[in-house]
Amino acid sequence: MPNIVILSPDVDGLDLAKERFEEAVVVGFGAEVTSLVQRAGHESPVDVAARIDRSGEPVFQICHFRTRDSISTDGSAEQAIEVMLWLRSVLPEEPAGRIWAVDEAYNGHVELTPGMTADDIRSGWIDHAENPPE
């Protein structure tokens, strides 16, 4: 699984304030968050990135976008799934729209729903070459 972006295909479907992201990532990943890096200026679409560093695993980041409408991660497939499940748990049960995780090339997606598991994410992945999104 390549880099993943979590977003909504619906207008206003995902709206996560930077402050809420920072609080939730520290609570969710605890001491594994080795830094929260603020991105200066408007040249970067990312306003804050959390670096997750665990013994025996590759380091990865979880990035919050200035527009408040997307989160990305660059971890392994298992780390990406963990981020998907974590983020879905942070969002309201009934968001304003669907919440999707897509690969960076938009080759596929999975809809993230409350209570889903890692197996649900793996089995729910939709390949856009076979089933183009609506």
Buried (B, 14 or more C-beta within 10 A) or exposed (E): BEBBBBBBBEEEBBBBEBEBBBEBBBEBBEEBBEEBEEBEEEEEEBBBBBBBBEEEEEEBBBBBBBEBBBBBBBBEEEBBBBBBBBBBBBBEEEBEBBBBBBBEEEEBBBBBEEEBEEEBBEEBBBEBEEEEEE
